[in-house]
Amino acid sequence: MKHSYPTSEHLSFLLDMIHNREMVLPDFQRDFVWDPYATDELIESIIRNYPAGSLLRIKNGDELLFKPRAFEGAPELNDNHRPSYLILDGQQRLTSLYQALHGVGEHRYYLDLDGLEKNKDLEDCAFYLREREGTAKYGTIEQQAMTLVFPLGRLFDGGGFNAWLRQILKERAHNMDEMLDLQTRLLKIYEQWIKPIEEYEFPMVTLNEETPGEAVCTIFETLNRTGVKLGVFDLLTARFWAKELNLRDRWAKAKLERPIVDDYDIDPYYVLQIIGLLEPGVDKDMNVKSPSIKRGEILNMKVDQARRGWDPAIEALAEVLEIIRDDCGVIIPGLIPYTTMLIPMAAIWSRQLSLRGPGIGASRLKLTKWFWCSAFGAQYEKAPNSQAAKDFNELNAWLSGGEKSESVRDFNISSIQLRNVRPKQRAIYKATMALVMQNGALDFYNRGKITAQLVADKRNPVDDHHIFPQAFLNERNVMPILRDSILNRTYIDRLTNRSLKHSAPSKYFSNIMREHGLGETDILLKSHLLPPGTDSSLLKDDFDQFLNDRENLLMSFIKQKTENS
């Protein structure tokens, strides 16, 4: 018996089904895990009408095979609602597109129409911001009219692009000639860059309602076992193999000879992007190209570029990982604020390796200052590929004696609001945690300096936990944004965290003081940038004062690392 049939479904129709709760997920599906950059890349692929893979769903019969749940960000299900379909493969893609094109979730996605009209690259004109920042910059029609930035969250809501266009014309055009000119220009941009999203179709395979549950489980397990994304590295590996350059063998050798590359779970695509900066190649007129790490440029890489650039890229990447581990406290991969930052850092460092004497140390100091300014300045939130190429050129000039990189020169510490930084604000959160590790944070349990080995210790792992316990703060009705703030987090081993779980901080830290003595306790607290002394807010269970104290300590350290001296 045939259990499936193929169709082609418009993206707009699929998102409507999700919004109307006619297409949902089986409850056993993992949570939505894509980062916003992956969503941004998917949107760009759809605008270009590139294939984005097929989808698999099952039609519900009289009885539901699995307990259903709504897509993250979509309207919740109620007990009486019976959805028509369950998605088995495509959750991450559909969730990311639903959130981006319905304007829900933690990030908002935009198209810079003015930039597109000026023939800027799509990678630079399609961007995302955190919801709060996006609302502040582009939340009103007046702001959108002034900048000609279209919020993609309006595409399938509020009348779509045409309704938005009418508002923009009313806001921006002062007479009929201006209105007609602007309308013509924006409709031209719409046809080329926005309409493709509306008309995009996904190949869909639908299992009929008579497909047995055992078959569904087998199909689902097979998909998750074999679903490997074919990336740029794989494509170039296949292309270069015929020219006697085996990238896969070289990558295996690099990880063996430079274990830190493997320890930090580096994507080999980054190595190719580093080469894209070191060996940009030439155009059809034999002029040297501008350094670029954009996907199209990397896909057009020649075998000689890869052959020349591979070893210098690997050597510099390994040394940069050692620098951020030893000088910046990035002791585990999860503390890298933006992995794209590694690309210009490694390319620049490759050019510094020939230096001798104090010059290499001076370059290292500049590079770490740039690291902190870029991380805390959130420089890689928007158009990271373009930012990397820009930083490569600016760092090259600065390290060669020129003026400071813009990320360092224009860094503004007052823009950092640590009280509002929670784990989901990934870059600044990670940078702050790395700063604490760089300060020499000591393990509460054994007083040893926290290392990657302690974090990975299966017997008693050190992990990111609350300082004032959640239970303690919940009883006092402290808002989640303050409870989970970076100000109330540090690396604590599991045994200590369990002992803190239901205790007032004063109880636990008083016990430490009795056992270790005041001086050693102060050393321990200072290592985590926590308020020391017998008058410490930790010993008084004063959470409000604690937030002030720790914010001052952290901001002082951030200033030290980023100040323009």
C-alpha positions as CSV (number, residue, x, y, z in Angstrom):
1,M,0.0,0.0,0.0
2,K,1.3,3.5,-0.9
3,H,1.8,5.6,2.2
4,S,2.9,8.9,0.8
5,Y,2.4,11.4,-2.0
6,P,4.5,14.4,-3.1
7,T,3.2,18.0,-3.6
8,S,4.6,21.5,-3.9
9,E,3.4,24.0,-1.2
10,H,3.7,27.7,-1.1
11,L,5.5,29.0,1.9
12,S,2.7,31.5,2.6
13,F,0.2,28.7,2.7
14,L,2.4,26.6,5.0
15,L,2.8,29.6,7.4
16,D,-1.0,30.2,7.3
17,M,-1.5,26.6,8.3
18,I,0.9,27.0,11.2
19,H,-0.8,30.2,12.3
20,N,-4.2,28.6,12.1
21,R,-3.0,25.6,14.1
22,E,-3.8,23.2,11.2
23,M,-0.1,22.1,10.9
24,V,1.7,21.4,14.2
25,L,4.5,19.3,15.6
26,P,4.5,16.0,17.4
27,D,5.3,16.6,21.0
28,F,8.4,14.4,20.9
29,Q,10.2,16.8,18.5
30,R,13.2,18.7,20.0
31,D,12.8,22.4,20.8
32,F,13.6,25.1,18.3
33,V,17.4,25.6,18.3
34,W,18.4,27.6,15.3
35,D,20.3,30.8,15.9
36,P,19.2,34.0,14.2
37,Y,22.1,34.0,11.7
38,A,20.9,30.6,10.4
39,T,17.5,32.1,9.9
40,D,19.0,35.1,8.1
41,E,20.8,32.8,5.7
42,L,17.7,30.8,5.0
43,I,15.7,34.0,4.2
44,E,18.5,35.0,1.8
45,S,18.4,31.6,0.1
46,I,14.6,31.8,-0.3
47,I,14.9,35.4,-1.8
48,R,17.3,33.9,-4.3
49,N,14.9,31.0,-4.9
50,Y,17.6,28.5,-4.0
51,P,16.3,25.0,-2.9
52,A,15.9,24.8,0.9
53,G,15.2,21.1,1.2
54,S,12.0,19.2,1.2
55,L,9.5,18.8,4.1
56,L,7.7,15.7,5.5
57,R,4.4,15.7,7.3
58,I,1.7,13.2,8.2
59,K,-2.0,13.7,7.8
60,N,-4.1,13.1,10.9
61,G,-6.8,10.5,10.8
62,D,-9.6,9.9,13.2
63,E,-7.2,9.3,16.1
64,L,-4.0,11.3,16.6
65,L,-0.8,9.2,16.3
66,F,1.1,11.6,18.6
67,K,0.4,14.3,21.1
68,P,0.5,17.6,19.1
69,R,2.1,20.9,20.1
70,A,2.2,24.3,18.4
71,F,5.3,25.7,16.6
72,E,7.3,28.0,18.9
73,G,5.8,31.5,18.6
74,A,2.6,30.3,17.0
75,P,-0.8,30.4,18.7
76,E,-1.1,27.7,21.4
77,L,-3.4,24.7,20.9
78,N,-6.4,24.1,22.9
79,D,-7.8,20.8,24.1
80,N,-10.6,20.6,21.5
81,H,-8.5,21.5,18.4
82,R,-7.6,18.7,16.1
83,P,-4.8,19.8,13.7
84,S,-4.8,18.4,10.1
85,Y,-1.1,17.7,9.8
86,L,2.0,16.9,12.0
87,I,5.4,18.0,10.6
88,L,8.0,15.3,10.9
89,D,10.9,16.9,9.0
90,G,11.3,20.7,8.6
91,Q,10.5,22.0,12.1
92,Q,13.6,24.2,12.4
93,R,13.1,25.8,8.9
94,L,9.4,26.4,9.3
95,T,9.7,27.7,12.9
96,S,12.5,30.1,11.9
97,L,10.5,31.3,8.9
98,Y,7.2,31.6,10.8
99,Q,8.9,33.7,13.5
100,A,10.8,35.9,11.0
101,L,7.8,36.5,8.7
102,H,5.2,36.9,11.4
103,G,7.4,39.2,13.6
104,V,7.4,37.0,16.7
105,G,10.2,35.4,18.8
106,E,13.4,37.0,20.2
107,H,14.6,38.6,16.9
108,R,13.2,40.8,14.2
109,Y,14.2,40.5,10.5
110,Y,14.5,43.3,8.0
111,L,15.3,44.2,4.4
112,D,17.2,47.5,3.7
113,L,15.3,48.6,0.5
114,D,17.4,51.7,0.1
115,G,20.6,49.5,0.1
116,L,19.1,47.1,-2.4
117,E,18.2,50.0,-4.7
118,K,21.8,51.1,-4.5
119,N,22.9,47.6,-5.6
120,K,24.4,46.6,-2.2
121,D,24.8,42.9,-1.6
122,L,21.8,41.0,-0.3
123,E,23.9,39.7,2.6
124,D,24.3,43.3,3.8
125,C,20.7,44.3,3.2
126,A,19.0,41.3,4.9
127,F,19.6,41.6,8.6
128,Y,18.2,40.9,12.1
129,L,18.1,42.6,15.5
130,R,17.0,41.6,18.9
131,E,13.3,42.4,19.4
132,R,13.9,45.4,21.7
133,E,16.6,46.9,19.6
134,G,14.6,46.4,16.4
135,T,11.6,48.1,18.0
136,A,13.7,51.0,19.1
137,K,15.2,51.5,15.6
138,Y,12.5,50.5,13.2
139,G,9.4,50.1,15.3
140,T,7.3,52.9,13.8
141,I,6.2,53.6,10.3
142,E,8.0,57.0,10.5
143,Q,11.3,55.3,11.2
144,Q,10.7,52.8,8.4
145,A,9.8,55.6,6.0
146,M,12.9,57.5,6.8
147,T,15.3,54.6,6.3
148,L,13.3,52.6,3.8
149,V,13.7,49.5,5.9
150,F,11.0,46.9,5.5
151,P,10.2,44.7,8.5
152,L,9.7,41.2,7.2
153,G,7.3,40.5,10.0
154,R,4.8,42.5,8.1
155,L,5.0,40.4,4.9
156,F,2.2,38.0,5.9
157,D,0.5,40.2,8.5
158,G,-1.2,43.6,8.5
159,G,-2.0,43.6,4.8
160,G,1.5,42.6,3.7
161,F,3.8,44.7,1.5
162,N,1.1,46.7,-0.3
163,A,-0.4,48.0,2.9
164,W,3.0,48.9,4.2
165,L,3.8,50.7,0.9
166,R,0.7,52.8,1.2
167,Q,1.7,53.9,4.7
168,I,5.3,54.7,3.5
169,L,4.0,56.8,0.5
170,K,1.6,58.7,2.8
171,E,4.5,59.4,5.3
172,R,7.3,60.2,2.9
173,A,5.8,61.6,-0.4
174,H,4.9,65.3,-0.3
175,N,3.3,65.6,-3.7
176,M,1.9,63.4,-6.5
177,D,5.2,63.3,-8.5
178,E,7.2,62.2,-5.5
179,M,4.6,59.6,-4.6
180,L,4.5,58.1,-8.1
181,D,8.3,58.0,-8.3
182,L,8.8,56.4,-4.9
183,Q,6.0,53.9,-5.6
184,T,7.6,52.9,-8.9
185,R,11.0,52.4,-7.2
186,L,9.7,50.4,-4.3
187,L,7.5,48.2,-6.5
188,K,10.6,47.4,-8.6
189,I,12.5,46.4,-5.4
190,Y,9.4,44.4,-4.3
191,E,9.3,42.4,-7.6
192,Q,13.0,41.4,-7.3
193,W,13.5,40.9,-3.6
194,I,10.2,40.4,-1.8
195,K,7.8,38.8,-4.1
196,P,10.1,35.7,-4.4
197,I,9.4,35.1,-0.7
198,E,5.6,35.2,-1.3
199,E,5.9,32.9,-4.2
200,Y,8.4,30.4,-2.8
201,E,7.4,26.8,-2.8
202,F,8.7,23.8,-0.7
203,P,8.6,20.3,-2.0
204,M,6.4,18.4,0.4
205,V,6.0,14.7,1.1
206,T,2.8,13.8,2.9
207,L,2.2,10.5,4.7
208,N,-1.4,9.5,4.6
209,E,-3.5,9.0,7.8
210,E,-3.2,5.2,7.4
211,T,0.5,5.1,7.8
212,P,1.2,3.0,11.0
213,G,2.9,4.6,13.9
214,E,5.8,2.1,13.7
215,A,6.6,3.3,10.2
216,V,6.4,6.9,11.2
217,C,8.9,6.4,14.0
218,T,11.3,4.5,11.7
219,I,11.1,7.3,9.1
220,F,11.7,9.9,11.7
221,E,14.7,8.1,13.2
222,T,16.2,7.6,9.7
223,L,15.8,11.3,8.9
224,N,17.6,12.3,12.1
225,R,20.3,9.8,11.7
226,T,21.2,10.6,8.0
227,G,20.1,14.2,7.6
228,V,23.6,15.8,7.0
229,K,23.7,19.3,5.6
230,L,25.9,19.6,2.5
231,G,27.9,22.8,3.0
232,V,30.5,24.9,1.1
233,F,33.4,22.8,2.6
234,D,31.8,19.6,1.2
235,L,31.3,21.2,-2.2
236,L,34.9,22.5,-2.5
237,T,36.2,19.2,-1.1
238,A,34.5,17.4,-4.0
239,R,35.7,19.9,-6.6
240,F,39.3,20.1,-5.4
241,W,39.6,16.3,-5.0
242,A,40.0,16.0,-8.8
243,K,42.9,18.5,-8.6
244,E,44.8,16.5,-6.1
245,L,43.9,18.6,-3.1
246,N,42.0,16.5,-0.5
247,L,40.5,19.1,2.0
248,R,39.0,16.4,4.2
249,D,42.4,14.7,4.7
250,R,44.0,18.1,5.4
251,W,41.3,18.9,7.9
252,A,41.8,15.6,9.7
253,K,45.5,16.2,9.8
254,A,45.0,19.8,11.1
255,K,42.9,18.6,14.0
256,L,45.4,15.9,14.9
257,E,48.4,18.3,14.8
258,R,46.5,21.2,16.3
259,P,44.2,19.6,18.9
260,I,42.8,23.0,20.0
261,V,41.1,23.3,16.7
262,D,39.2,20.1,17.5
263,D,38.7,21.2,21.1
264,Y,36.8,24.3,20.0
265,D,34.7,22.4,17.5
266,I,35.7,24.7,14.6
267,D,33.7,24.4,11.4
268,P,36.2,23.8,8.5
269,Y,34.2,26.4,6.5
270,Y,35.9,29.0,8.7
271,V,39.3,27.9,7.4
272,L,38.1,28.5,3.9
273,Q,36.9,32.0,4.9
274,I,40.2,32.8,6.5
275,I,41.8,31.8,3.2
276,G,39.3,34.1,1.5
277,L,40.9,37.0,3.4
278,L,44.5,35.9,3.0
279,E,44.2,34.8,-0.6
280,P,41.4,36.7,-2.2
281,G,42.3,35.7,-5.8
282,V,42.0,37.8,-8.9
283,D,39.1,38.8,-11.1
284,K,38.7,38.2,-14.9
285,D,41.0,41.2,-15.6
286,M,43.6,39.7,-13.3
287,N,43.2,42.5,-10.7
288,V,43.4,41.4,-7.1
289,K,40.0,41.1,-5.5
290,S,38.9,42.7,-2.3
291,P,39.1,40.3,0.6
292,S,35.7,38.7,1.2
293,I,34.3,35.7,3.2
294,K,30.9,35.8,1.5
295,R,29.5,32.4,0.5
296,G,29.6,33.2,-3.3
297,E,33.3,34.2,-3.1
298,I,34.3,31.1,-1.2
299,L,32.4,28.9,-3.6
300,N,34.4,30.5,-6.5
301,M,37.7,29.9,-4.7
302,K,40.4,28.4,-6.9
303,V,42.4,25.4,-5.9
304,D,45.7,27.4,-5.9
305,Q,44.2,29.8,-3.4
306,A,43.2,26.9,-1.1
307,R,46.5,25.2,-1.5
308,R,48.6,28.3,-0.6
309,G,46.3,29.5,2.2
310,W,45.5,26.3,4.0
311,D,48.6,25.9,6.3
312,P,48.9,29.6,7.2
313,A,45.2,29.7,8.0
314,I,45.4,26.6,10.2
315,E,48.5,27.8,12.1
316,A,47.0,31.3,12.7
317,L,43.6,29.9,13.7
318,A,45.2,27.6,16.3
319,E,47.2,30.4,17.7
320,V,44.2,32.8,17.9
321,L,42.2,30.1,19.8
322,E,45.1,29.9,22.2
323,I,45.0,33.7,22.6
324,I,41.3,33.9,23.4
325,R,41.7,31.0,25.8
326,D,44.7,32.4,27.6
327,D,44.1,36.1,27.4
328,C,40.4,36.4,27.1
329,G,39.0,33.6,29.3
330,V,37.3,31.8,26.5
331,I,38.0,28.4,28.0
332,I,35.3,26.5,26.2
333,P,33.6,26.9,22.7
334,G,30.4,28.1,24.3
335,L,32.1,31.3,25.5
336,I,33.0,32.5,22.0
337,P,30.8,35.6,21.6
338,Y,30.7,35.3,17.8
339,T,32.4,32.5,16.0
340,T,32.7,34.8,12.9
341,M,35.1,37.0,14.9
342,L,37.7,34.2,14.7
343,I,38.0,34.7,10.9
344,P,39.5,38.2,10.7
345,M,41.5,37.5,13.9
346,A,43.2,34.5,12.4
347,A,43.8,36.2,9.0
348,I,45.4,39.2,10.7
349,W,47.4,37.0,13.1
350,S,48.8,35.1,10.1
351,R,50.3,38.3,9.0
352,Q,51.9,38.9,12.4
353,L,53.6,35.6,12.8
354,S,56.7,36.8,11.1
355,L,57.2,39.6,13.7
356,R,60.0,39.2,16.3
357,G,60.6,41.0,19.5
358,P,58.1,43.2,21.4
359,G,56.2,44.0,18.2
360,I,54.4,40.6,18.4
361,G,53.3,41.4,21.9
362,A,52.0,44.9,20.9
363,S,49.9,43.3,18.2
364,R,48.5,40.7,20.6
365,L,47.4,43.5,23.0
366,K,45.7,45.3,20.1
367,L,44.0,42.2,19.0
368,T,42.6,41.4,22.4
369,K,41.4,44.9,22.9
370,W,39.6,44.6,19.5
371,F,38.1,41.3,20.7
372,W,36.5,42.9,23.8
373,C,35.3,46.0,22.0
374,S,33.7,43.9,19.2
375,A,32.1,41.5,21.6
376,F,30.6,44.1,24.0
377,G,29.8,46.4,21.1
378,A,27.8,43.6,19.4
379,Q,29.5,44.4,16.1
380,Y,28.7,41.0,14.6
381,E,24.9,41.1,15.2
382,K,24.3,42.4,11.6
383,A,26.0,41.4,8.4
384,P,28.8,39.4,10.1
385,N,30.5,38.5,6.8
386,S,30.8,42.1,5.7
387,Q,31.9,43.1,9.2
388,A,34.6,40.5,9.1
389,A,36.1,41.7,5.8
390,K,35.9,45.3,7.1
391,D,37.6,44.4,10.4
392,F,40.3,42.6,8.5
393,N,41.2,45.7,6.6
394,E,41.0,48.0,9.6
395,L,43.0,45.7,11.9
396,N,45.6,45.3,9.2
397,A,46.0,49.1,9.1
398,W,46.0,49.5,12.9
399,L,48.5,46.7,13.6
400,S,50.7,48.2,10.9
401,G,50.8,51.5,12.7
402,G,47.7,53.2,11.3
403,E,44.7,54.6,13.1
404,K,42.6,52.4,15.4
405,S,40.0,50.0,14.2
406,E,36.5,51.6,14.2
407,S,35.2,48.9,16.6
408,V,37.8,50.1,19.1
409,R,37.7,53.8,18.4
410,D,33.9,54.2,18.5
411,F,33.2,51.7,21.4
412,N,30.8,53.2,23.8
413,I,30.7,51.5,27.2
414,S,27.5,53.3,28.2
415,S,25.6,51.2,25.6
416,I,26.0,48.1,27.8
417,Q,23.0,47.4,30.1
418,L,24.2,44.4,32.1
419,R,21.0,44.2,34.1
420,N,19.1,43.3,31.0
421,V,21.6,40.7,29.7
422,R,20.4,37.2,30.1
423,P,21.6,33.9,28.6
424,K,19.6,34.5,25.4
425,Q,21.5,37.7,24.7
426,R,24.3,35.4,23.7
427,A,27.2,37.5,22.6
428,I,27.4,40.0,25.5
429,Y,26.4,37.2,28.0
430,K,29.3,35.0,26.7
431,A,31.7,37.9,26.7
432,T,30.9,38.7,30.3
433,M,31.3,35.1,31.4
434,A,34.6,34.9,29.6
435,L,35.7,38.1,31.3
436,V,35.0,36.4,34.7
437,M,37.0,33.4,33.6
438,Q,39.9,35.7,32.4
439,N,39.9,37.3,35.9
440,G,40.9,33.9,37.3
441,A,37.6,32.6,38.7
442,L,38.2,29.9,41.4
443,D,36.1,26.9,41.8
444,F,33.9,27.2,44.9
445,Y,34.3,23.5,45.6
446,N,38.0,23.0,45.4
447,R,39.4,26.5,45.0
448,G,41.3,25.5,41.8
449,K,41.2,27.9,38.9
450,I,38.3,27.0,36.6
451,T,39.4,25.3,33.5
452,A,37.9,23.5,30.5
453,Q,38.6,20.3,32.3
454,L,36.7,21.3,35.4
455,V,33.7,22.4,33.2
456,A,33.8,18.9,31.5
457,D,34.4,16.9,34.8
458,K,31.6,14.3,34.7
459,R,31.9,13.7,38.5
460,N,31.2,17.3,39.5
461,P,31.0,19.6,36.5
462,V,31.4,23.4,36.8
463,D,28.6,25.2,35.0
464,D,26.8,28.5,34.6
465,H,24.5,28.9,37.6
466,H,22.6,31.5,39.7
467,I,24.5,33.1,42.6
468,F,21.3,34.1,44.5
469,P,19.3,30.9,44.0
470,Q,16.2,30.9,41.9
471,A,14.1,29.5,44.7
472,F,15.3,32.2,47.1
473,L,14.4,35.0,44.6
474,N,11.1,33.4,43.5
475,E,9.9,33.5,47.1
476,R,10.6,37.2,47.1
477,N,8.9,37.8,43.7
478,V,12.0,39.0,42.0
479,M,11.4,39.6,38.3
480,P,12.9,36.9,35.9
481,I,14.8,39.6,34.0
482,L,16.8,40.4,37.2
483,R,16.8,36.9,38.6
484,D,18.4,35.5,35.3
485,S,20.6,38.6,34.7
486,I,24.3,38.0,34.0
487,L,24.8,40.0,37.2
488,N,23.4,37.0,39.1
489,R,25.4,34.3,37.2
490,T,28.8,32.7,37.4
491,Y,30.5,29.3,37.0
492,I,29.7,27.1,40.0
493,D,30.3,23.3,40.4
494,R,27.2,21.0,40.6
495,L,27.7,20.1,44.3
496,T,28.0,23.7,45.4
497,N,25.0,24.7,43.3
498,R,22.9,21.9,44.9
499,S,23.9,23.2,48.4
500,L,22.9,26.7,47.3
501,K,19.6,25.7,45.7
502,H,17.3,26.5,48.7
503,S,19.7,28.5,50.9
504,A,20.0,32.2,51.5
505,P,23.4,33.3,50.1
506,S,24.4,34.6,53.5
507,K,24.2,31.0,54.9
508,Y,26.5,29.5,52.3
509,F,29.0,32.3,52.0
510,S,29.2,32.6,55.8
511,N,30.1,28.9,55.9
512,I,32.9,29.5,53.4
513,M,34.2,32.4,55.5
514,R,34.3,30.2,58.6
515,E,36.1,27.4,56.8
516,H,38.5,29.5,54.7
517,G,38.9,32.7,56.7
518,L,38.1,36.2,55.6
519,G,41.2,36.8,53.5
520,E,40.9,33.7,51.4
521,T,37.1,34.1,51.1
522,D,37.7,37.6,49.7
523,I,40.2,36.2,47.2
524,L,37.5,33.7,46.1
525,L,34.8,36.3,45.7
526,K,37.0,38.8,43.9
527,S,38.0,36.1,41.4
528,H,34.4,35.9,40.3
529,L,34.0,39.7,40.5
530,L,31.7,39.4,43.5
531,P,31.5,41.9,46.3
532,P,34.0,40.9,49.1
533,G,34.3,41.7,52.8
534,T,32.2,41.3,55.9
535,D,29.9,44.0,54.6
536,S,29.2,42.2,51.4
537,S,25.7,42.3,50.1
538,L,26.0,38.5,49.7
539,L,26.2,38.2,53.5
540,K,23.2,40.4,53.9
541,D,20.9,38.7,51.4
542,D,20.4,42.1,49.9
543,F,19.8,41.3,46.2
544,D,19.2,44.9,45.1
545,Q,22.5,46.0,46.6
546,F,24.2,43.0,45.2
547,L,23.1,43.9,41.6
548,N,24.5,47.4,42.1
549,D,27.8,46.0,43.5
550,R,28.4,43.4,40.9
551,E,27.4,45.7,38.0
552,N,30.0,48.2,39.2
553,L,32.7,45.5,39.5
554,L,31.9,44.1,36.1
555,M,31.7,47.4,34.3
556,S,35.0,48.6,35.8
557,F,36.7,45.5,34.4
558,I,35.0,45.9,31.0
559,K,36.2,49.5,31.0
560,Q,39.7,48.3,31.7
561,K,39.7,45.9,28.8
562,T,38.1,48.3,26.3
563,E,39.2,51.8,27.2
564,N,40.9,53.8,24.4
565,S,44.3,54.2,25.9
